[in-house]
Amino acid sequence: MSQMPAFGKDEILKPEEVQDAVSYVRFISHQEAMSPSAKRGSAIFANNCAACHGANGQGNRDFGAPNLTDKIWLYGGDRDTLTQTVTNARYGIMPAWGKKLDPVTLKMLAVYVHSLGGGEALPAPAATPAATVAAK
């Protein structure tokens, strides 16, 4: 679950500042070249967005802030959709599917989503003290 401020609707940012922030996000997601708007947007991002999305826009799971550099978009990465997101915010919450889909369908869906590239490898298990001593 995440709750992003409605930067435009709540007048935290002016409309032109929203557009500059959107230009910067499109720049860090490799959708646009650096422009005067994106350059202005980098300062806006640093002052308003980096606390949750990180200085480089790579996200922070603790805050529910997605990575903005990986081209994986929940709502869309085009200019209009990003403008809507920055202006009005999104209250992202995953619906509970456990009572709506049977266990087999849930597993099939999980495998499919993982195949799209959003899955992550499990971290390597930590070595146990006995294994560490034996390796020496």
C-alpha positions as CSV (number, residue, x, y, z in Angstrom):
1,M,0.0,0.0,0.0
2,S,1.3,3.5,-0.8
3,Q,0.0,7.0,-0.6
4,M,1.6,9.6,-2.8
5,P,0.8,13.3,-2.3
6,A,-1.5,14.9,-4.9
7,F,1.2,17.4,-5.9
8,G,-1.0,19.3,-8.4
9,K,-4.5,18.9,-6.9
10,D,-3.2,20.0,-3.5
11,E,-1.2,22.8,-5.1
12,I,2.1,21.6,-3.7
13,L,3.4,22.1,-7.2
14,K,2.3,24.5,-9.9
15,P,1.1,22.9,-13.2
16,E,4.4,23.9,-14.9
17,E,6.3,22.2,-12.1
18,V,4.3,19.1,-12.5
19,Q,5.2,19.0,-16.2
20,D,8.9,19.6,-15.3
21,A,8.8,16.7,-12.8
22,V,7.1,14.5,-15.4
23,S,9.8,15.4,-17.9
24,Y,12.5,14.4,-15.4
25,V,10.8,11.0,-14.7
26,R,10.5,10.4,-18.4
27,F,14.2,11.2,-18.6
28,I,15.3,8.8,-15.9
29,S,13.1,6.1,-17.4
30,H,14.9,6.6,-20.8
31,Q,11.8,7.8,-22.6
32,E,13.0,11.4,-23.3
33,A,16.3,13.1,-23.7
34,M,17.4,15.7,-21.1
35,S,15.6,18.9,-21.8
36,P,15.4,22.3,-20.1
37,S,12.1,21.0,-18.6
38,A,13.7,17.8,-17.3
39,K,16.6,19.8,-15.9
40,R,14.2,21.9,-13.9
41,G,12.4,18.8,-13.0
42,S,15.5,17.2,-11.5
43,A,15.5,19.8,-8.7
44,I,11.7,19.4,-8.2
45,F,12.2,15.7,-8.0
46,A,15.0,16.0,-5.5
47,N,12.9,18.3,-3.2
48,N,9.6,16.5,-3.5
49,C,10.0,12.9,-4.7
50,A,13.4,11.6,-3.8
51,A,12.5,11.0,-0.1
52,C,10.3,8.1,-1.2
53,H,11.5,7.2,-4.7
54,G,15.2,7.6,-3.9
55,A,17.7,10.1,-5.3
56,N,18.0,8.2,-8.5
57,G,14.3,7.3,-8.8
58,Q,15.0,3.6,-8.1
59,G,12.2,3.3,-5.5
60,N,11.8,2.3,-2.0
61,R,9.7,-0.7,-1.0
62,D,9.4,0.4,2.6
63,F,7.3,3.4,1.4
64,G,5.6,1.6,-1.4
65,A,7.4,3.9,-3.9
66,P,8.0,2.1,-7.2
67,N,11.2,2.2,-9.2
68,L,10.7,4.9,-11.9
69,T,13.8,3.9,-13.9
70,D,12.9,0.3,-14.9
71,K,10.1,0.9,-17.4
72,I,7.6,-1.2,-15.4
73,W,4.6,1.0,-14.9
74,L,1.5,0.2,-12.8
75,Y,-0.6,2.9,-14.3
76,G,1.4,3.9,-17.4
77,G,4.6,5.8,-18.2
78,D,3.3,8.1,-21.0
79,R,3.2,11.8,-20.3
80,D,-0.6,12.1,-19.8
81,T,-0.7,9.2,-17.3
82,L,2.4,10.5,-15.4
83,T,0.8,13.9,-15.3
84,Q,-2.4,12.4,-13.8
85,T,-0.3,10.5,-11.3
86,V,1.7,13.5,-10.1
87,T,-1.3,15.8,-10.1
88,N,-3.8,13.6,-8.4
89,A,-1.7,10.8,-6.8
90,R,-2.6,7.2,-6.7
91,Y,-3.5,5.2,-3.7
92,G,-2.0,1.9,-4.7
93,I,-3.4,-1.1,-3.0
94,M,-3.4,-4.7,-4.3
95,P,-6.8,-6.3,-4.0
96,A,-7.0,-9.6,-2.1
97,W,-7.4,-12.3,-4.7
98,G,-7.4,-15.3,-2.3
99,K,-11.2,-15.5,-2.1
100,K,-11.8,-14.6,-5.7
101,L,-9.5,-17.0,-7.5
102,D,-8.8,-20.6,-6.8
103,P,-5.3,-21.7,-5.7
104,V,-4.4,-23.1,-9.1
105,T,-5.4,-20.0,-10.9
106,L,-3.4,-17.9,-8.4
107,K,-0.3,-19.9,-9.0
108,M,-0.7,-19.7,-12.8
109,L,-1.1,-16.0,-12.5
110,A,1.9,-15.6,-10.3
111,V,4.1,-17.6,-12.8
112,Y,2.8,-15.5,-15.7
113,V,3.5,-12.2,-13.9
114,H,7.0,-13.5,-13.0
115,S,7.6,-14.4,-16.6
116,L,7.0,-10.8,-17.6
117,G,10.2,-9.8,-15.9
118,G,8.9,-8.5,-12.6
119,G,10.1,-11.4,-10.6
120,E,13.2,-11.4,-8.6
121,A,15.6,-14.2,-7.8
122,L,15.6,-15.3,-4.2
123,P,18.6,-14.1,-2.2
124,A,21.3,-16.6,-1.6
125,P,21.0,-18.3,1.8
126,A,23.4,-17.1,4.4
127,A,26.2,-19.6,5.2
128,T,25.8,-21.3,8.5
129,P,28.6,-21.0,11.0
130,A,29.4,-24.8,10.6
131,A,29.7,-24.4,6.8
132,T,31.9,-21.4,7.2
133,V,34.3,-23.2,9.5
134,A,34.4,-26.3,7.2
135,A,35.2,-24.1,4.2
136,K,38.3,-22.8,5.9
